[in-house]
Amino acid sequence: QVRLAESGGGSVQAGGALRLSCAASGYTYSGYSMAWVRQARGKEREGVAAIDSDGTTRYADSVKGRFTISQDNTKNTLYLQMNSLKPEDTAMYYCAAEGRRLSWWSLLLGYYYTYWGQGTQVTVSS
């Protein structure tokens, strides 16, 4: 059974940085896609960054140049480095995984992901 466990959230001031981690277990797919998806209170879910097993990445326009997604396959861990944080980045951040390579256009769409973590809260104050 696939399990995803996020960590690294917290409270920071605007302009600060955080690194989120997602530890994956029970994952045996050779081809996969993984993403960070956030949901702010009262707003729809938004995919912010994704990566697949070939290393293809995609970012939402709102985070381009500030967030970096990466993975360490030796540790089965996905990361999201978040720099220059803004109050509008405040949200619950979820790690999501799918056991196949999604099309580039689908990478940021949470609908296509089967496995989800419990989320980690990020709060950015002005």
C-alpha positions as CSV (number, residue, x, y, z in Angstrom):
1,Q,0.0,0.0,0.0
2,V,1.3,3.4,-1.0
3,R,1.8,5.9,1.9
4,L,2.8,9.5,1.6
5,A,3.9,11.5,4.6
6,E,4.5,15.2,4.4
7,S,6.6,17.3,6.8
8,G,8.3,20.6,6.9
9,G,5.4,23.0,7.1
10,G,5.3,25.9,9.6
11,S,4.8,29.6,10.0
12,V,7.2,32.1,8.4
13,Q,7.2,35.8,7.5
14,A,6.8,37.0,4.0
15,G,10.1,36.7,2.1
16,G,11.1,33.6,4.1
17,A,11.7,30.0,3.0
18,L,10.5,26.5,3.8
19,R,11.3,23.1,2.5
20,L,8.6,20.5,2.4
21,S,9.3,16.8,2.3
22,C,7.2,13.9,1.3
23,A,8.3,10.4,2.3
24,A,6.9,7.7,0.1
25,S,6.6,4.1,1.0
26,G,5.1,1.0,-0.6
27,Y,5.7,2.6,-4.0
28,T,6.8,0.1,-6.6
29,Y,6.0,1.8,-9.9
30,S,8.8,2.3,-12.3
31,G,6.9,5.1,-14.0
32,Y,5.2,7.7,-11.9
33,S,4.2,11.3,-11.4
34,M,4.3,13.2,-8.1
35,A,3.0,16.6,-7.2
36,W,2.5,19.2,-4.5
37,V,-1.0,20.4,-4.4
38,R,-2.2,23.1,-2.0
39,Q,-5.6,24.2,-0.8
40,A,-6.2,27.5,1.0
41,R,-9.2,28.0,3.2
42,G,-12.2,28.7,1.1
43,K,-10.4,28.1,-2.2
44,E,-10.1,25.4,-4.7
45,R,-7.3,22.9,-4.7
46,E,-4.3,24.1,-6.8
47,G,-1.4,22.1,-8.2
48,V,1.8,24.1,-7.7
49,A,4.6,21.8,-8.8
50,A,4.9,18.3,-10.2
51,I,7.6,15.9,-11.4
52,D,7.6,12.6,-13.2
53,S,9.9,9.6,-13.3
54,D,11.7,11.1,-16.3
55,G,12.5,14.2,-14.4
56,T,10.0,16.4,-16.3
57,T,8.7,19.2,-14.1
58,R,5.9,21.7,-14.2
59,Y,5.1,24.7,-12.1
60,A,2.1,26.8,-11.6
61,D,2.6,30.4,-12.8
62,S,2.0,31.6,-9.3
63,V,5.1,29.9,-8.0
64,K,7.5,29.9,-11.0
65,G,10.9,31.2,-10.0
66,R,10.2,30.8,-6.3
67,F,9.5,27.1,-5.8
68,T,11.6,24.1,-6.8
69,I,10.4,20.5,-6.8
70,S,13.0,17.7,-6.5
71,Q,13.2,14.1,-5.6
72,D,15.8,11.8,-4.0
73,N,15.1,8.3,-5.2
74,T,17.6,6.8,-2.8
75,K,15.4,8.1,0.0
76,N,12.0,7.8,-1.7
77,T,11.4,11.4,-0.8
78,L,9.9,14.3,-2.7
79,Y,10.8,17.9,-1.8
80,L,9.4,21.3,-2.4
81,Q,11.8,24.2,-1.7
82,M,9.8,27.3,-1.3
83,N,11.6,30.7,-1.4
84,S,10.3,34.3,-1.3
85,L,7.1,33.1,0.3
86,K,4.1,35.4,0.1
87,P,1.0,35.5,2.3
88,E,-1.0,34.1,-0.6
89,D,1.1,30.9,-0.4
90,T,-0.7,30.2,2.9
91,A,-2.4,26.8,2.5
92,M,-2.4,23.2,3.4
93,Y,0.1,21.5,1.2
94,Y,-0.5,17.9,0.0
95,C,1.9,15.4,-1.6
96,A,0.2,13.4,-4.4
97,A,1.4,10.4,-6.4
98,E,0.2,8.5,-9.4
99,G,1.7,5.2,-10.6
100,R,2.2,6.3,-14.2
101,R,3.6,9.2,-16.1
102,L,0.9,11.8,-16.7
103,S,0.9,14.0,-19.7
104,W,2.5,17.4,-19.2
105,W,-0.9,19.0,-19.3
106,S,-2.2,16.8,-16.5
107,L,0.7,17.0,-14.1
108,L,-0.8,19.8,-12.1
109,L,-4.3,18.4,-12.0
110,G,-5.0,16.8,-8.7
111,Y,-7.9,14.9,-10.3
112,Y,-5.4,12.5,-11.9
113,Y,-3.6,11.5,-8.7
114,T,-4.6,8.4,-6.8
115,Y,-2.4,8.6,-3.6
116,W,-2.4,11.5,-1.2
117,G,-0.7,12.4,2.0
118,Q,-2.4,14.0,5.0
119,G,-1.0,17.5,4.3
120,T,1.2,20.0,6.1
121,Q,0.2,23.5,6.9
122,V,2.2,26.5,5.6
123,T,1.3,29.9,7.0
124,V,3.0,33.1,5.7
125,S,2.4,36.3,7.6
126,S,2.9,39.8,6.2
